[in-house]
Amino acid sequence: DGICLLVMEGDEESVAALMKEQKPWKNIKGELELPSGQLVLVDSAMEHAKTNNKSTLKLAPGNYAVDEYDEDGERSLWIVRLTPLAKS
């Protein structure tokens, strides 16, 4: 359906449980514009991160809503969800 999940922290069991339970996500205001459909992820949050450590995701060109799910419990879980917006 065009939705992209970026699992920043967590394991597959935690992600599967989240999707099954349909817990609420936090909407990040604004839109992510990807006219080329390419999203480059760079590992720059860690001290001494290498700038050449990157991945390119190929998505459908367009605008995306961005939501986040962040849970610190027995298992830490942090996911970013990109959902394509209808073209106007």
C-alpha positions in Angstrom: 0.0 0.0 0.0 3.0 2.3 -0.3 3.6 2.7 3.5 7.3 2.5 4.5 8.3 1.6 8.1 11.8 2.6 9.2 12.6 0.6 12.3 15.1 2.7 14.2 15.2 0.5 17.3 13.4 -2.7 18.1 13.1 -6.3 17.0 10.7 -8.0 14.6 8.5 -9.4 17.4 7.9 -5.9 18.9 7.1 -4.5 15.4 4.7 -7.3 14.7 3.0 -6.8 18.1 2.6 -3.1 17.4 1.0 -3.6 14.0 -1.4 -6.2 15.5 -2.4 -4.1 18.5 -2.9 -0.9 16.4 -1.6 1.4 19.0 -1.7 5.2 18.3 1.1 6.8 16.4 2.3 10.4 17.0 1.9 12.5 13.8 4.9 14.7 12.9 3.6 18.0 11.6 4.3 18.8 8.0 5.0 16.6 5.0 8.1 14.9 3.6 8.4 15.8 -0.1 10.2 13.2 -2.3 9.9 14.5 -5.9 12.6 12.0 -6.9 11.3 9.1 -4.8 14.7 8.6 -3.2 15.2 9.0 0.5 18.8 8.9 1.7 19.4 7.7 5.3 22.7 8.6 6.9 24.0 7.3 10.2 25.1 10.6 11.7 23.5 10.5 15.1 26.3 8.6 16.7 29.6 10.1 17.8 32.3 9.4 15.2 29.7 8.1 12.7 31.1 7.6 9.2 29.4 9.9 6.6 29.7 7.2 3.9 27.5 4.9 6.0 24.3 5.5 4.1 21.4 3.7 2.5 19.1 4.9 -0.3 15.4 3.9 -0.2 13.5 4.1 -3.5 9.8 5.0 -2.9 7.1 6.3 -5.2 7.7 10.0 -5.9 5.3 12.3 -4.0 4.5 13.7 -0.6 4.4 11.6 2.6 2.9 12.0 6.0 5.4 11.2 8.8 4.3 9.4 12.0 6.4 8.1 14.9 5.9 5.4 17.5 8.3 5.5 20.4 8.0 3.1 23.4 10.4 2.6 26.2 9.2 -0.5 28.0 10.5 -4.0 28.5 11.5 -3.8 24.8 12.5 -0.5 23.4 10.7 0.3 20.2 11.1 3.3 17.8 9.6 3.3 14.4 9.0 6.0 11.8 6.1 5.5 9.3 5.9 7.2 5.9 2.5 7.2 4.4 1.9 8.5 0.8 -0.5 11.4 0.6 -3.2 11.5 -2.1 -2.2 13.7 -5.0 -4.4 16.8 -5.2 
